[in-house]
C-alpha cells in the first residue's frame, strides 16, 4: 500500500515538474486596451518570464508605448535556475531511491535541490504579483477598468503560464514533504544506537581464522604444561636441597 502511495506521489510530482517547465514558455500576464465604440484593440502588452514584455504593435504607436509596464520584469537568472532545478529534481525522482539502497547523503543532496525548487515555485506564485505586478498598478489576478474620458476599456489578467506554476506548486509540494519524511526516517534508523554498534562491529572485526585460533590454543596449553613441569622440578630440587642441609647439621 505504501509503495502505491509513493508511486502516486511521484507521478503527481513529475506532472508538477512538467507544468513548471512549460510555464516559463507561456504568457504570464496580459494588459490590453480596447476602444468602447468599435471594440478594436489599440494597446496590448504580454509578459513572458523568459522574454519579458512584448507587444504586437509597432514602436510608432505612442499610445501603446505609454502603457508599457516599467520595472515589472523578473530576473532571467532566476528563471534559468528554476529550469535547472526542474531537470535535477526529475533526475533525482526517477533514478534515486533510498528504499532501493541508494546512498543517503546523495539522496539528501538531491532533496535539497527539490526543496529549493519548491521555494522557487513559491517565489513565482507569491512574489511575482506582490512585488512586480501590484506596485506597478498591474492588477491581480484580473480586472476590467472602464476609462470614460478615453472611451477605453483596460483588461488586466493573469496568463496561463502563471496558472501552470500554481498547479505545479500544488503537485510538487506534497511529494517534497513526503520525501523529506522518508529521508528523516532512514537517517534516524541509521544513527540509532543498535545500528551504530552493529556498524562499528562490522568495521573493526577481523576475518575468523579457525586454524590460527587452534594453533594459539595449543601453544598456550603447551606453554602452561611446560611451566608446570618446571615448577614441579624446582620444587623437588628444593626439597632435596633442604633434606641435605638438614642432614648435614645432624
Steps between C-alpha positions, in 0.01 A plus 500: 500500500782741593673425170184590310468825695863585431459424130194725492696783664777454245267514202329814628840655573626431147181651356567807714853524358356492148260781593783707646726450197221579252397813690820690417415480128140616539352847552476610861318831477286704259434871495258587221319819401186487283296791359148503640341612174652256251645229727830539320813427707734798494740389772635162607793392718584135572744378764711184476751402769773420246449779248352778711232738371405495134233653279362431153481874431781697342715745692333788316181446697557760771182414686610138530853603605363725773340199669810282494555361854824618663709308759261205484735236367643213705875429465566246226768338719233381742303348213810312378567372854139379510545305174823338626333406830209343311732270304708405805188425703362284219830309481504450878141376509545254214843355583563537874307322772604420857283191507704359210824538695624834369747705703326705769731801461447516123122479536509776764691727262251444223215558742654836588471590130138386501421714806674795332278444197189517719625830641557634148154396387356668809703809407338513158153440638511754785781746439419565133160662566603665828828657389473529121133545414318688773771768556471581128119523505471169315203351675486139615364255404270689262321830472294696246531880510277733300653837410209724399724791399692294246203274417737215575470174690815357662525129568753379760530122520731219602610268218518118482871494593425627849214253551728218387746605771223501761402147393867402514529613861194295595646191332859523625456613859346174640772274356776732625366467856446125459855449372641709785316284755640183337855638518456594866369151577798333333739740670358426845521126433859531383613687811299296749723355780455138385591587141803703609631207709435255218677724250798540734530123551488440126773758442742380768457123500773284344444195278440186706798256464422168674843343436674799650284488812567124545876551461497784754302287744739204463798728551349640819429147631857383426642810662285444808603135525869586462469760770333253735777244441766757571326604818467134612867434422612807690287395797658148512849644477423744780374216725812297427727792580315562825538131589876510440548812704296357789693174491834683509405685820436172674 
